[in-house]
């Protein structure tokens, strides 16, 4: 028979597993010496970008990560641990976390999981340097539209040339 404490730890570990499994991007933070107001500010900023923060005990976080076969990430869990997860733009979330890490020396991004792939701290930093999803989509749209725009311009130019030649012939023969 399990004790109430064991059942409670299992429930918390299952909450972490569900959060990791249902979200496309997950980041693991270690922090210390932060006030509740600072954590609250981070939580509000993350919520605006479609992410949530979940604070966990280290032992429970390690168990959940190991159960999901993220042993490398489980080994990095220390100090106070928080999971940041969401299904929105991972670039925007990583930019928020990198800025928060720069603002507070006691915050360290330990890594994360992006689409099932484990990220190291350096990977998260590189991810934050990418343009946002909207910028990438507009760049893609521009790349798709560019050849079509040039083609339409070339067709218009040939039509203008033909009309110009016809007008010159018409004027030579005395027409208007």
Long-range contacts (C-beta under 8 A, 24 or more apart in sequence): 9-59, 9-60, 9-63, 12-56, 12-57, 12-60, 13-60, 13-63, 13-64, 13-67, 14-64, 15-54, 16-54, 16-56, 16-60, 16-61, 16-64, 16-65, 16-83, 17-64, 17-67, 17-68, 19-52, 19-54, 19-83, 19-85, 20-64, 20-65, 20-68, 20-70, 20-83, 20-85, 20-113, 21-68, 22-87, 23-85, 23-86, 23-87, 24-86, 24-87, 24-90, 24-114, 24-115, 25-85, 25-86, 25-87, 25-90, 25-93, 25-112, 25-113, 25-114, 25-115, 26-83, 26-84, 26-85, 26-112, 26-113, 26-114, 27-83, 27-84, 27-85, 27-93, 27-94, 27-97, 27-109, 27-111, 27-112, 27-119, 27-124, 28-61, 28-73, 28-76, 28-77, 28-81, 28-82, 28-83, 28-84, 28-109, 28-110, 28-111, 28-112, 29-81, 29-82, 29-83, 29-84, 29-97, 29-107, 29-108, 29-109, 29-110, 30-76, 30-77, 30-78, 30-79, 30-80, 30-81, 30-82, 30-107, 30-108, 30-110, 31-79, 31-80, 31-82, 31-104, 31-106, 31-107, 31-108, 32-79, 32-80, 32-106, 33-106, 34-104, 34-106, 34-107, 38-104, 39-82, 42-96, 42-100, 45-96, 45-100, 46-84, 46-86, 46-93, 46-96, 49-86, 49-88, 49-89, 49-92, 49-93, 49-96, 50-86, 50-87, 50-88, 50-89, 50-93, 51-84, 51-85, 51-86, 51-88, 51-93, 51-96, 52-84, 52-85, 52-86, 53-82, 53-83, 53-84, 54-82, 54-83, 54-84, 54-85, 55-80, 55-81, 55-82, 55-83, 56-81, 56-82, 56-83, 57-81, 70-113, 70-118, 72-111, 72-118, 73-110, 73-111, 73-112, 73-113, 73-118, 76-110, 76-111, 77-110, 78-110, 79-108, 89-132, 89-133, 90-114, 90-127, 91-127, 91-128, 91-130, 91-131, 91-132, 91-133, 92-132, 92-133, 94-124, 94-125, 94-127, 94-128, 95-128, 97-124, 97-128, 98-124, 98-125, 98-128
